[in-house]
Amino acid sequence: MLNLIARGYRRKEIASLLQLSPHTIVNHIRHIYEKLEVSSRNEAVYEACQQGLIRIYE
């Protein structure tokens, strides 16, 4: 899911792609933020890249 966030997909788009409810996506994103200790999409993507969890450029 973090890869989709990094690519700029919105919550509703992610929900549709993963066939989950938008509410579930919000909860997952909140947990990602908590684990990465961040408070925004940009911070989450940056921190995930720094930790090697995702790669933006391939």
C-alpha distance matrix in Angstrom:
0.0 3.8 5.3 5.2 6.4 8.7 10.0 11.0 9.6 10.9 10.0 12.4 11.1 7.5 9.7 12.0 10.0 8.6 12.1 11.5 13.5 12.7 14.1 11.7 8.8 11.2 11.9 8.5 8.3 11.9 11.6 9.4 12.1 14.8 13.9 13.9 16.8 15.9 16.4 14.7 11.8 14.1 15.0 11.5 11.0 14.6 14.5 11.6 13.7 16.8 15.8 14.8 11.3 10.2 12.8 13.2 16.5 17.2
3.8 0.0 3.8 5.4 5.0 6.1 8.6 9.9 9.9 11.4 11.3 14.3 13.1 10.0 12.7 15.1 13.1 12.3 15.7 15.0 16.5 15.0 16.2 14.2 10.9 12.3 13.0 9.7 8.2 11.5 11.3 8.1 10.2 13.2 12.2 11.2 14.3 13.1 14.0 12.2 9.2 11.0 11.6 8.1 7.3 10.8 10.9 8.1 10.2 13.3 12.6 12.0 8.7 7.5 10.2 10.5 14.2 15.4
5.3 3.8 0.0 3.8 5.4 5.0 6.3 8.9 9.1 11.8 12.6 15.0 12.9 10.3 13.5 15.1 12.5 12.4 16.1 16.2 18.2 16.9 18.7 16.7 13.4 15.2 16.4 13.1 11.7 15.2 15.1 11.9 13.8 16.9 15.7 14.3 17.5 16.1 17.0 14.7 11.2 12.2 13.5 10.5 8.3 11.5 12.5 9.5 10.1 13.8 13.6 12.0 9.2 6.5 8.1 7.9 11.2 12.2
5.2 5.4 3.8 0.0 3.8 5.4 5.0 6.5 5.6 8.4 9.4 11.5 9.2 6.9 10.5 11.8 9.5 10.2 13.7 13.9 15.6 14.1 16.4 14.9 11.4 13.4 15.3 12.5 11.1 14.8 15.4 12.8 14.5 17.8 17.3 16.3 19.0 17.2 17.2 14.5 10.9 12.5 14.5 11.9 10.0 13.6 14.9 12.4 13.3 16.9 17.0 15.7 12.8 10.3 11.5 10.4 13.5 14.5
6.4 5.0 5.4 3.8 0.0 3.8 5.4 5.2 5.4 7.1 8.3 11.3 10.0 8.1 11.4 13.4 12.1 12.6 15.6 15.1 15.9 13.7 15.5 14.6 10.8 11.7 13.8 11.5 9.0 12.4 13.6 10.9 11.7 15.4 15.4 14.0 16.2 14.0 13.7 10.8 7.1 9.0 11.1 8.8 7.5 11.2 12.7 10.9 12.3 15.5 16.0 15.4 12.8 10.7 12.1 10.7 14.2 16.1
8.7 6.1 5.0 5.4 3.8 0.0 3.8 5.4 7.6 10.1 11.9 14.8 13.0 11.4 15.0 16.6 14.7 15.4 18.8 18.5 19.6 17.5 19.3 18.2 14.5 15.3 17.2 14.6 12.0 15.1 15.9 12.7 13.2 16.8 16.4 14.2 16.6 14.3 14.6 11.6 7.9 8.0 10.3 8.5 5.7 8.9 11.1 9.4 9.6 13.1 14.2 13.3 11.4 8.6 9.1 7.2 10.7 13.0
10.0 8.6 6.3 5.0 5.4 3.8 0.0 3.8 5.9 9.3 11.9 13.9 11.4 10.6 14.4 15.2 13.2 14.7 18.0 18.4 19.6 17.6 20.1 19.2 15.5 16.8 19.1 16.7 14.4 17.8 18.8 15.8 16.6 20.2 19.9 17.9 20.3 17.9 17.8 14.5 10.7 10.9 13.8 12.3 9.4 12.3 14.8 13.0 12.7 16.3 17.5 16.1 14.2 11.0 10.6 8.0 10.6 12.5
11.0 9.9 8.9 6.5 5.2 5.4 3.8 0.0 3.8 6.4 9.6 11.7 9.7 9.8 13.4 14.3 13.2 15.1 17.8 17.8 18.3 15.7 18.3 18.1 14.4 15.1 17.9 16.1 13.5 16.6 18.4 15.8 16.0 19.8 20.2 18.3 20.1 17.3 16.4 12.8 9.2 9.9 13.2 12.2 10.2 13.2 15.7 14.6 14.9 18.2 19.5 18.7 16.7 13.9 13.9 11.2 14.0 16.1
9.6 9.9 9.1 5.6 5.4 7.6 5.9 3.8 0.0 3.8 6.7 8.2 6.0 6.2 9.8 10.5 9.8 11.8 14.2 14.3 14.9 12.5 15.4 15.3 11.7 13.0 16.0 14.4 12.4 15.7 17.6 15.5 16.3 19.9 20.4 19.2 21.1 18.5 17.4 14.1 10.7 12.5 15.5 13.8 12.4 15.8 17.8 16.3 17.1 20.5 21.2 20.3 17.8 15.2 15.8 13.7 16.5 18.1
10.9 11.4 11.8 8.4 7.1 10.1 9.3 6.4 3.8 0.0 3.8 5.6 5.2 6.2 8.6 10.0 10.6 12.2 13.8 13.2 12.8 9.9 12.7 13.4 10.0 10.5 14.0 13.3 11.2 14.1 16.6 15.2 15.6 19.0 20.2 19.3 20.7 18.0 16.2 13.2 10.4 12.9 15.7 14.3 13.8 17.2 18.9 17.8 19.2 22.3 22.9 22.6 19.8 17.7 18.8 16.9 19.9 21.7
10.0 11.3 12.6 9.4 8.3 11.9 11.9 9.6 6.7 3.8 0.0 3.8 5.4 5.1 6.1 8.6 9.9 10.5 11.6 10.2 9.4 6.3 8.9 9.6 6.4 7.2 10.6 10.4 8.9 11.7 14.2 13.5 14.3 17.3 18.6 18.5 19.8 17.5 15.7 13.3 11.1 14.4 16.5 14.5 14.9 18.4 19.4 18.1 20.2 23.1 23.2 23.0 20.0 18.4 20.2 18.9 22.2 23.7
12.4 14.3 15.0 11.5 11.3 14.8 13.9 11.7 8.2 5.6 3.8 0.0 3.8 5.5 5.0 6.2 8.6 9.9 10.0 9.3 8.2 5.7 9.3 10.5 8.2 9.6 12.9 13.0 12.3 14.9 17.3 17.0 17.9 20.8 22.1 22.1 23.5 21.3 19.4 17.0 14.8 17.9 20.2 18.3 18.3 22.0 23.1 21.6 23.5 26.6 26.6 26.1 23.0 21.3 22.8 21.3 24.4 25.6
11.1 13.1 12.9 9.2 10.0 13.0 11.4 9.7 6.0 5.2 5.4 3.8 0.0 3.8 5.4 5.1 6.2 8.6 9.6 10.1 10.4 8.7 12.3 12.6 9.9 12.0 15.1 14.2 13.4 16.7 18.6 17.5 18.8 21.9 22.7 22.4 24.3 22.0 20.6 17.9 15.0 17.6 20.2 18.1 17.4 21.1 22.5 20.6 22.0 25.4 25.5 24.6 21.6 19.4 20.5 18.9 21.6 22.6
7.5 10.0 10.3 6.9 8.1 11.4 10.6 9.8 6.2 6.2 5.1 5.5 3.8 0.0 3.8 5.4 5.1 6.0 8.1 8.1 9.2 8.0 11.1 10.3 7.4 10.1 12.6 11.0 10.7 14.2 15.5 14.4 16.2 19.2 19.6 19.5 21.7 19.9 18.9 16.5 13.6 16.4 18.5 15.9 15.4 19.2 20.1 17.9 19.6 22.9 22.6 21.7 18.5 16.7 18.3 17.3 20.3 21.1
9.7 12.7 13.5 10.5 11.4 15.0 14.4 13.4 9.8 8.6 6.1 5.0 5.4 3.8 0.0 3.8 5.5 5.3 5.6 4.8 5.6 5.3 8.6 7.9 6.2 9.3 11.5 10.7 11.3 14.4 15.7 15.5 17.4 19.9 20.6 21.2 23.1 21.6 20.4 18.5 16.1 19.3 21.1 18.3 18.4 22.2 22.7 20.6 22.7 25.8 25.2 24.5 21.0 19.6 21.6 20.9 23.9 24.6
12.0 15.1 15.1 11.8 13.4 16.6 15.2 14.3 10.5 10.0 8.6 6.2 5.1 5.4 3.8 0.0 3.8 5.5 4.9 6.5 7.7 8.2 11.7 11.3 9.9 13.0 15.2 14.4 15.0 18.1 19.4 18.9 20.9 23.5 24.0 24.5 26.5 24.9 23.7 21.5 18.8 21.7 23.8 21.2 20.8 24.6 25.4 23.1 24.8 28.2 27.7 26.5 23.2 21.4 22.9 21.9 24.6 24.9
10.0 13.1 12.5 9.5 12.1 14.7 13.2 13.2 9.8 10.6 9.9 8.6 6.2 5.1 5.5 3.8 0.0 3.8 5.6 7.9 10.3 10.8 14.1 12.8 10.9 14.3 16.2 14.5 15.0 18.5 19.3 18.2 20.6 23.3 23.2 23.4 25.9 24.5 23.8 21.5 18.4 20.9 23.0 20.2 19.2 22.9 23.8 21.1 22.5 26.0 25.4 23.9 20.6 18.7 20.0 19.2 21.7 21.6
8.6 12.3 12.4 10.2 12.6 15.4 14.7 15.1 11.8 12.2 10.5 9.9 8.6 6.0 5.3 5.5 3.8 0.0 3.8 5.5 8.8 10.0 12.5 10.4 9.1 12.9 14.0 12.0 13.4 16.7 16.9 16.3 19.1 21.3 21.1 21.8 24.4 23.4 23.0 21.2 18.5 21.3 22.8 19.6 19.1 22.8 23.1 20.3 22.1 25.4 24.3 23.0 19.4 18.1 20.1 19.9 22.6 22.5
12.1 15.7 16.1 13.7 15.6 18.8 18.0 17.8 14.2 13.8 11.6 10.0 9.6 8.1 5.6 4.9 5.6 3.8 0.0 3.8 6.9 9.3 11.7 10.2 10.0 13.6 14.7 13.6 15.4 18.3 18.7 18.7 21.4 23.4 23.5 24.6 26.8 25.9 25.2 23.5 21.0 24.1 25.6 22.5 22.4 26.2 26.4 23.7 25.7 28.9 27.8 26.6 23.0 21.8 23.8 23.6 26.3 26.2
11.5 15.0 16.2 13.9 15.1 18.5 18.4 17.8 14.3 13.2 10.2 9.3 10.1 8.1 4.8 6.5 7.9 5.5 3.8 0.0 3.8 6.5 8.2 6.4 7.0 10.4 11.2 10.7 12.8 15.3 15.8 16.4 18.9 20.6 21.0 22.4 24.4 23.6 22.7 21.4 19.4 22.8 24.0 20.9 21.4 25.1 25.0 22.6 25.1 28.0 26.8 26.1 22.4 21.7 24.1 24.0 27.1 27.3
13.5 16.5 18.2 15.6 15.9 19.6 19.6 18.3 14.9 12.8 9.4 8.2 10.4 9.2 5.6 7.7 10.3 8.8 6.9 3.8 0.0 3.8 5.3 5.3 6.6 8.9 10.1 10.9 12.6 14.5 15.7 16.8 18.7 20.3 21.5 22.9 24.3 23.3 21.8 20.7 19.2 22.7 24.0 21.3 22.2 25.8 25.8 23.9 26.6 29.3 28.3 28.0 24.4 23.7 26.2 25.8 29.0 29.7
12.7 15.0 16.9 14.1 13.7 17.5 17.6 15.7 12.5 9.9 6.3 5.7 8.7 8.0 5.3 8.2 10.8 10.0 9.3 6.5 3.8 0.0 3.8 5.4 5.0 6.3 8.8 9.9 10.5 12.3 14.4 15.2 16.5 18.5 20.1 21.0 22.1 20.6 18.8 17.5 16.1 19.7 21.1 18.8 19.8 23.4 23.6 22.1 24.7 27.4 26.8 26.8 23.3 22.5 24.8 24.1 27.4 28.6
14.1 16.2 18.7 16.4 15.5 19.3 20.1 18.3 15.4 12.7 8.9 9.3 12.3 11.1 8.6 11.7 14.1 12.5 11.7 8.2 5.3 3.8 0.0 3.8 5.4 5.1 6.4 8.8 9.9 10.7 12.6 14.4 15.5 16.8 18.7 20.2 20.9 19.8 17.9 17.4 16.7 20.5 21.3 19.0 20.6 24.0 23.7 22.5 25.5 27.8 26.9 27.4 23.9 23.6 26.3 25.9 29.5 30.7
11.7 14.2 16.7 14.9 14.6 18.2 19.2 18.1 15.3 13.4 9.6 10.5 12.6 10.3 7.9 11.3 12.8 10.4 10.2 6.4 5.3 5.4 3.8 0.0 3.8 5.4 5.1 6.2 8.6 9.9 10.7 12.4 14.3 15.4 16.7 18.5 19.7 19.1 18.0 17.6 16.6 20.3 20.8 17.9 19.5 22.9 22.3 20.6 23.7 26.0 24.7 24.9 21.3 21.3 24.3 24.3 27.9 28.8
8.8 10.9 13.4 11.4 10.8 14.5 15.5 14.4 11.7 10.0 6.4 8.2 9.9 7.4 6.2 9.9 10.9 9.1 10.0 7.0 6.6 5.0 5.4 3.8 0.0 3.8 5.4 5.0 6.1 8.5 9.9 10.4 12.3 14.2 15.3 16.4 17.9 16.8 15.7 14.7 13.2 16.8 17.7 14.8 16.0 19.6 19.4 17.7 20.6 23.1 22.1 22.2 18.7 18.3 21.0 20.8 24.4 25.5
11.2 12.3 15.2 13.4 11.7 15.3 16.8 15.1 13.0 10.5 7.2 9.6 12.0 10.1 9.3 13.0 14.3 12.9 13.6 10.4 8.9 6.3 5.1 5.4 3.8 0.0 3.8 5.5 5.2 6.1 8.7 9.9 10.6 12.4 14.3 15.4 16.1 14.8 13.1 12.5 11.9 15.7 16.3 13.9 15.9 19.1 18.8 17.8 20.9 23.0 22.3 23.0 19.7 19.6 22.3 22.0 25.7 27.3
11.9 13.0 16.4 15.3 13.8 17.2 19.1 17.9 16.0 14.0 10.6 12.9 15.1 12.6 11.5 15.2 16.2 14.0 14.7 11.2 10.1 8.8 6.4 5.1 5.4 3.8 0.0 3.8 5.5 5.1 6.3 8.7 9.9 10.6 12.4 14.3 15.0 14.6 13.6 13.9 13.8 17.4 17.2 14.6 16.9 19.9 18.9 17.8 21.3 23.0 21.7 22.7 19.3 19.9 23.0 23.3 27.0 28.4
8.5 9.7 13.1 12.5 11.5 14.6 16.7 16.1 14.4 13.3 10.4 13.0 14.2 11.0 10.7 14.4 14.5 12.0 13.6 10.7 10.9 9.9 8.8 6.2 5.0 5.5 3.8 0.0 3.8 5.4 5.1 6.2 8.7 9.9 10.6 12.3 13.9 13.7 13.5 13.4 12.6 16.0 15.7 12.5 14.5 17.6 16.5 14.9 18.2 20.2 18.7 19.3 15.8 16.4 19.6 20.2 23.9 25.1
8.3 8.2 11.7 11.1 9.0 12.0 14.4 13.5 12.4 11.2 8.9 12.3 13.4 10.7 11.3 15.0 15.0 13.4 15.4 12.8 12.6 10.5 9.9 8.6 6.1 5.2 5.5 3.8 0.0 3.8 5.4 5.0 6.2 8.6 9.9 10.5 11.9 10.8 10.2 9.7 8.8 12.3 12.3 9.4 11.5 14.6 13.9 12.8 16.1 18.0 17.1 18.0 14.8 15.0 18.0 18.1 21.9 23.5
11.9 11.5 15.2 14.8 12.4 15.1 17.8 16.6 15.7 14.1 11.7 14.9 16.7 14.2 14.4 18.1 18.5 16.7 18.3 15.3 14.5 12.3 10.7 9.9 8.5 6.1 5.1 5.4 3.8 0.0 3.8 5.4 5.1 6.3 8.7 10.0 10.2 9.6 8.7 9.6 10.2 13.6 12.7 10.4 13.4 15.9 14.6 14.3 17.8 19.1 18.1 19.7 16.8 17.6 20.7 21.0 24.7 26.6
11.6 11.3 15.1 15.4 13.6 15.9 18.8 18.4 17.6 16.6 14.2 17.3 18.6 15.5 15.7 19.4 19.3 16.9 18.7 15.8 15.7 14.4 12.6 10.7 9.9 8.7 6.3 5.1 5.4 3.8 0.0 3.8 5.4 5.0 6.2 8.5 9.5 10.2 10.7 12.0 12.3 15.3 13.8 11.0 13.9 16.2 14.2 13.4 17.1 18.1 16.5 18.0 15.0 16.5 20.0 20.9 24.6 26.2
9.4 8.1 11.9 12.8 10.9 12.7 15.8 15.8 15.5 15.2 13.5 17.0 17.5 14.4 15.5 18.9 18.2 16.3 18.7 16.4 16.8 15.2 14.4 12.4 10.4 9.9 8.7 6.2 5.0 5.4 3.8 0.0 3.8 5.4 5.2 6.1 8.3 8.5 9.7 10.3 9.9 12.4 11.0 7.7 10.3 12.6 10.7 9.6 13.4 14.6 13.1 14.5 11.5 12.8 16.2 17.2 20.9 22.5
12.1 10.2 13.8 14.5 11.7 13.2 16.6 16.0 16.3 15.6 14.3 17.9 18.8 16.2 17.4 20.9 20.6 19.1 21.4 18.9 18.7 16.5 15.5 14.3 12.3 10.6 9.9 8.7 6.2 5.1 5.4 3.8 0.0 3.8 5.5 5.2 5.7 5.1 6.0 7.3 8.2 10.5 8.6 6.3 9.8 11.6 9.8 10.1 13.7 14.4 13.6 15.7 13.4 14.5 17.5 18.0 21.7 23.9
14.8 13.2 16.9 17.8 15.4 16.8 20.2 19.8 19.9 19.0 17.3 20.8 21.9 19.2 19.9 23.5 23.3 21.3 23.4 20.6 20.3 18.5 16.8 15.4 14.2 12.4 10.6 9.9 8.6 6.3 5.0 5.4 3.8 0.0 3.8 5.5 4.9 6.5 8.0 10.5 11.9 14.0 11.5 9.6 13.1 14.3 11.8 12.3 16.0 16.0 14.7 17.2 15.0 16.9 20.1 21.1 24.8 26.7
13.9 12.2 15.7 17.3 15.4 16.4 19.9 20.2 20.4 20.2 18.6 22.1 22.7 19.6 20.6 24.0 23.2 21.1 23.5 21.0 21.5 20.1 18.7 16.7 15.3 14.3 12.4 10.6 9.9 8.7 6.2 5.2 5.5 3.8 0.0 3.8 5.4 8.0 10.5 12.4 13.1 14.7 12.1 9.5 12.5 13.5 10.4 10.2 14.0 13.9 11.8 14.2 12.1 14.6 18.0 19.6 23.1 24.7
13.9 11.2 14.3 16.3 14.0 14.2 17.9 18.3 19.2 19.3 18.5 22.1 22.4 19.5 21.2 24.5 23.4 21.8 24.6 22.4 22.9 21.0 20.2 18.5 16.4 15.4 14.3 12.3 10.5 10.0 8.5 6.1 5.2 5.5 3.8 0.0 3.8 5.5 8.9 10.3 10.9 11.7 8.7 6.6 9.5 9.9 6.8 7.4 10.9 10.6 9.3 12.0 10.5 12.6 15.6 17.0 20.4 22.4
16.8 14.3 17.5 19.0 16.2 16.6 20.3 20.1 21.1 20.7 19.8 23.5 24.3 21.7 23.1 26.5 25.9 24.4 26.8 24.4 24.3 22.1 20.9 19.7 17.9 16.1 15.0 13.9 11.9 10.2 9.5 8.3 5.7 4.9 5.4 3.8 0.0 3.8 7.0 9.7 11.6 12.4 9.0 8.2 11.7 11.6 8.8 10.6 13.8 12.9 12.2 15.3 14.2 16.1 18.9 19.9 23.2 25.6
15.9 13.1 16.1 17.2 14.0 14.3 17.9 17.3 18.5 18.0 17.5 21.3 22.0 19.9 21.6 24.9 24.5 23.4 25.9 23.6 23.3 20.6 19.8 19.1 16.8 14.8 14.6 13.7 10.8 9.6 10.2 8.5 5.1 6.5 8.0 5.5 3.8 0.0 3.8 6.1 8.3 9.0 5.8 5.9 9.6 9.7 8.0 10.2 13.0 12.8 13.0 15.8 14.6 15.6 18.0 18.3 21.7 24.4
16.4 14.0 17.0 17.2 13.7 14.6 17.8 16.4 17.4 16.2 15.7 19.4 20.6 18.9 20.4 23.7 23.8 23.0 25.2 22.7 21.8 18.8 17.9 18.0 15.7 13.1 13.6 13.5 10.2 8.7 10.7 9.7 6.0 8.0 10.5 8.9 7.0 3.8 0.0 3.8 7.2 8.6 6.8 7.4 10.9 11.6 10.9 12.9 15.6 15.8 16.4 18.8 17.3 17.8 20.0 19.7 23.2 26.0
14.7 12.2 14.7 14.5 10.8 11.6 14.5 12.8 14.1 13.2 13.3 17.0 17.9 16.5 18.5 21.5 21.5 21.2 23.5 21.4 20.7 17.5 17.4 17.6 14.7 12.5 13.9 13.4 9.7 9.6 12.0 10.3 7.3 10.5 12.4 10.3 9.7 6.1 3.8 0.0 3.8 5.5 5.2 6.1 8.7 10.0 10.5 12.1 14.3 15.3 16.3 18.1 16.6 16.3 18.0 17.1 20.6 23.5
11.8 9.2 11.2 10.9 7.1 7.9 10.7 9.2 10.7 10.4 11.1 14.8 15.0 13.6 16.1 18.8 18.4 18.5 21.0 19.4 19.2 16.1 16.7 16.6 13.2 11.9 13.8 12.6 8.8 10.2 12.3 9.9 8.2 11.9 13.1 10.9 11.6 8.3 7.2 3.8 0.0 3.8 5.5 5.1 6.2 8.6 9.9 10.5 12.3 14.2 15.3 16.4 14.6 13.6 15.1 13.9 17.4 20.2
14.1 11.0 12.2 12.5 9.0 8.0 10.9 9.9 12.5 12.9 14.4 17.9 17.6 16.4 19.3 21.7 20.9 21.3 24.1 22.8 22.7 19.7 20.5 20.3 16.8 15.7 17.4 16.0 12.3 13.6 15.3 12.4 10.5 14.0 14.7 11.7 12.4 9.0 8.6 5.5 3.8 0.0 3.8 5.4 5.3 6.1 8.5 9.9 10.7 12.3 14.3 15.4 14.4 13.2 14.0 12.4 15.6 18.8
15.0 11.6 13.5 14.5 11.1 10.3 13.8 13.2 15.5 15.7 16.5 20.2 20.2 18.5 21.1 23.8 23.0 22.8 25.6 24.0 24.0 21.1 21.3 20.8 17.7 16.3 17.2 15.7 12.3 12.7 13.8 11.0 8.6 11.5 12.1 8.7 9.0 5.8 6.8 5.2 5.5 3.8 0.0 3.8 5.5 5.1 5.9 8.4 9.8 10.4 12.1 14.0 13.3 13.1 14.4 13.8 17.0 20.1
11.5 8.1 10.5 11.9 8.8 8.5 12.3 12.2 13.8 14.3 14.5 18.3 18.1 15.9 18.3 21.2 20.2 19.6 22.5 20.9 21.3 18.8 19.0 17.9 14.8 13.9 14.6 12.5 9.4 10.4 11.0 7.7 6.3 9.6 9.5 6.6 8.2 5.9 7.4 6.1 5.1 5.4 3.8 0.0 3.8 5.5 5.2 5.9 8.5 9.8 10.5 12.1 10.5 10.5 12.6 12.5 16.1 18.7
11.0 7.3 8.3 10.0 7.5 5.7 9.4 10.2 12.4 13.8 14.9 18.3 17.4 15.4 18.4 20.8 19.2 19.1 22.4 21.4 22.2 19.8 20.6 19.5 16.0 15.9 16.9 14.5 11.5 13.4 13.9 10.3 9.8 13.1 12.5 9.5 11.7 9.6 10.9 8.7 6.2 5.3 5.5 3.8 0.0 3.8 5.5 5.1 6.2 8.6 10.0 10.5 9.3 8.0 9.3 8.8 12.4 15.1
14.6 10.8 11.5 13.6 11.2 8.9 12.3 13.2 15.8 17.2 18.4 22.0 21.1 19.2 22.2 24.6 22.9 22.8 26.2 25.1 25.8 23.4 24.0 22.9 19.6 19.1 19.9 17.6 14.6 15.9 16.2 12.6 11.6 14.3 13.5 9.9 11.6 9.7 11.6 10.0 8.6 6.1 5.1 5.5 3.8 0.0 3.8 5.5 5.2 6.2 8.7 9.9 10.1 9.3 10.0 9.7 12.6 15.7
14.5 10.9 12.5 14.9 12.7 11.1 14.8 15.7 17.8 18.9 19.4 23.1 22.5 20.1 22.7 25.4 23.8 23.1 26.4 25.0 25.8 23.6 23.7 22.3 19.4 18.8 18.9 16.5 13.9 14.6 14.2 10.7 9.8 11.8 10.4 6.8 8.8 8.0 10.9 10.5 9.9 8.5 5.9 5.2 5.5 3.8 0.0 3.8 5.4 5.0 6.2 8.5 8.6 9.3 11.0 11.9 14.9 17.5
11.6 8.1 9.5 12.4 10.9 9.4 13.0 14.6 16.3 17.8 18.1 21.6 20.6 17.9 20.6 23.1 21.1 20.3 23.7 22.6 23.9 22.1 22.5 20.6 17.7 17.8 17.8 14.9 12.8 14.3 13.4 9.6 10.1 12.3 10.2 7.4 10.6 10.2 12.9 12.1 10.5 9.9 8.4 5.9 5.1 5.5 3.8 0.0 3.8 5.4 5.1 6.1 5.0 5.8 8.3 9.9 13.1 15.1
13.7 10.2 10.1 13.3 12.3 9.6 12.7 14.9 17.1 19.2 20.2 23.5 22.0 19.6 22.7 24.8 22.5 22.1 25.7 25.1 26.6 24.7 25.5 23.7 20.6 20.9 21.3 18.2 16.1 17.8 17.1 13.4 13.7 16.0 14.0 10.9 13.8 13.0 15.6 14.3 12.3 10.7 9.8 8.5 6.2 5.2 5.4 3.8 0.0 3.8 5.4 5.0 5.9 5.3 5.9 7.5 10.1 12.3
16.8 13.3 13.8 16.9 15.5 13.1 16.3 18.2 20.5 22.3 23.1 26.6 25.4 22.9 25.8 28.2 26.0 25.4 28.9 28.0 29.3 27.4 27.8 26.0 23.1 23.0 23.0 20.2 18.0 19.1 18.1 14.6 14.4 16.0 13.9 10.6 12.9 12.8 15.8 15.3 14.2 12.3 10.4 9.8 8.6 6.2 5.0 5.4 3.8 0.0 3.8 5.5 7.7 8.5 9.2 10.9 12.9 15.2
15.8 12.6 13.6 17.0 16.0 14.2 17.5 19.5 21.2 22.9 23.2 26.6 25.5 22.6 25.2 27.7 25.4 24.3 27.8 26.8 28.3 26.8 26.9 24.7 22.1 22.3 21.7 18.7 17.1 18.1 16.5 13.1 13.6 14.7 11.8 9.3 12.2 13.0 16.4 16.3 15.3 14.3 12.1 10.5 10.0 8.7 6.2 5.1 5.4 3.8 0.0 3.8 5.5 8.0 9.9 12.5 14.7 16.2
14.8 12.0 12.0 15.7 15.4 13.3 16.1 18.7 20.3 22.6 23.0 26.1 24.6 21.7 24.5 26.5 23.9 23.0 26.6 26.1 28.0 26.8 27.4 24.9 22.2 23.0 22.7 19.3 18.0 19.7 18.0 14.5 15.7 17.2 14.2 12.0 15.3 15.8 18.8 18.1 16.4 15.4 14.0 12.1 10.5 9.9 8.5 6.1 5.0 5.5 3.8 0.0 3.8 5.5 7.0 10.3 12.1 13.0
11.3 8.7 9.2 12.8 12.8 11.4 14.2 16.7 17.8 19.8 20.0 23.0 21.6 18.5 21.0 23.2 20.6 19.4 23.0 22.4 24.4 23.3 23.9 21.3 18.7 19.7 19.3 15.8 14.8 16.8 15.0 11.5 13.4 15.0 12.1 10.5 14.2 14.6 17.3 16.6 14.6 14.4 13.3 10.5 9.3 10.1 8.6 5.0 5.9 7.7 5.5 3.8 0.0 3.8 7.1 10.1 12.7 13.5
10.2 7.5 6.5 10.3 10.7 8.6 11.0 13.9 15.2 17.7 18.4 21.3 19.4 16.7 19.6 21.4 18.7 18.1 21.8 21.7 23.7 22.5 23.6 21.3 18.3 19.6 19.9 16.4 15.0 17.6 16.5 12.8 14.5 16.9 14.6 12.6 16.1 15.6 17.8 16.3 13.6 13.2 13.1 10.5 8.0 9.3 9.3 5.8 5.3 8.5 8.0 5.5 3.8 0.0 3.8 6.5 9.3 10.3
12.8 10.2 8.1 11.5 12.1 9.1 10.6 13.9 15.8 18.8 20.2 22.8 20.5 18.3 21.6 22.9 20.0 20.1 23.8 24.1 26.2 24.8 26.3 24.3 21.0 22.3 23.0 19.6 18.0 20.7 20.0 16.2 17.5 20.1 18.0 15.6 18.9 18.0 20.0 18.0 15.1 14.0 14.4 12.6 9.3 10.0 11.0 8.3 5.9 9.2 9.9 7.0 7.1 3.8 0.0 3.8 5.7 6.8
13.2 10.5 7.9 10.4 10.7 7.2 8.0 11.2 13.7 16.9 18.9 21.3 18.9 17.3 20.9 21.9 19.2 19.9 23.6 24.0 25.8 24.1 25.9 24.3 20.8 22.0 23.3 20.2 18.1 21.0 20.9 17.2 18.0 21.1 19.6 17.0 19.9 18.3 19.7 17.1 13.9 12.4 13.8 12.5 8.8 9.7 11.9 9.9 7.5 10.9 12.5 10.3 10.1 6.5 3.8 0.0 3.8 6.4
16.5 14.2 11.2 13.5 14.2 10.7 10.6 14.0 16.5 19.9 22.2 24.4 21.6 20.3 23.9 24.6 21.7 22.6 26.3 27.1 29.0 27.4 29.5 27.9 24.4 25.7 27.0 23.9 21.9 24.7 24.6 20.9 21.7 24.8 23.1 20.4 23.2 21.7 23.2 20.6 17.4 15.6 17.0 16.1 12.4 12.6 14.9 13.1 10.1 12.9 14.7 12.1 12.7 9.3 5.7 3.8 0.0 3.8
17.2 15.4 12.2 14.5 16.1 13.0 12.5 16.1 18.1 21.7 23.7 25.6 22.6 21.1 24.6 24.9 21.6 22.5 26.2 27.3 29.7 28.6 30.7 28.8 25.5 27.3 28.4 25.1 23.5 26.6 26.2 22.5 23.9 26.7 24.7 22.4 25.6 24.4 26.0 23.5 20.2 18.8 20.1 18.7 15.1 15.7 17.5 15.1 12.3 15.2 16.2 13.0 13.5 10.3 6.8 6.4 3.8 0.0
